Amino acid sequence: MSAPNLKALILAAGRGVRMRPLTDRTPKPLLVVRGKPLIEWHLLALARAGVHDVVINTAWLEEQFPAALGDGARFGLRISYSMEGRDHGGALETAGGIAKALPRLADTDDDCFWVVSGDVLLGDFGFDADAARRFASSARWAHLWLAPNAPHHPGGDFGIDAQGHAVSDAAERRTWASVGLFRAVMFKGVAIGTRMPLRPLLEQGIAQRLVSAERWDGEWTDVGTPERLQALNAAS
């Protein structure tokens, strides 16, 4: 059995507007990619990595998630749901969603956890327990994995300096692969129910040199359009 790993949050609350009409009846993370719902690729990888507890935040068509995934037992996980639609009338965006789920992920400001978007395909990304332990022993707020820039996002998001810190104004910027490690203190000032994106908090942490990053050169796809979904399934 794998060594115990941190808890994890899968972000799955978005409407998936660019995926319409496919997402009119099915949440984007439950669309089938290579024979199984997209979110199941994450669940299986997390279980292999020794993660035991997973929170899934939901809003759009949120009743479909527990119906499809249950309590996680069939994946070897314990799944709970942070239901933003039921409790707040809609999705709270990334930072707001993390803040809402935080009581399920952390007991203290120093506690750490994984976050991954439910609408990306990450190939053989490992959610490595050693990486989690190294992060937890640091004082950093976040650690990000950065992928090569896709044609639809050529400018990227962040660079990496010689010390391994994430930087916003690098000459070479890569795209955040929507997976990372986070420390609860980063979200301490975000009240539950606040609708807020993650980027301002990341920029604040980067300015204080509290965010690190590394390259991810494995498979990564932002499954953001029907055409990308079709291409993935055609290549399987």
Secondary structure, 3 states (H helix, E strand, C coil): CCCCCCCEEEECCCCCHHHCCHHHCCCHHHCEECCEEHHHHHHHHHHHCCCCEEEEEECCCCCHHHHHHCCCHHHCCEEEEEEHHHHHCCCCHHHHHHHHHHHHHCCCCCCEEEEEECCEECCCCCCCHHHHHHHHCCCCCEEEEEECCCCCCCCCCEEECCCCEEECCCCCCEEEEEEEEEEHHHHCCCCCCCCCCCHHHHHHHHHCCCEEEEECCCCCEECCCHHHHHHHHHHC
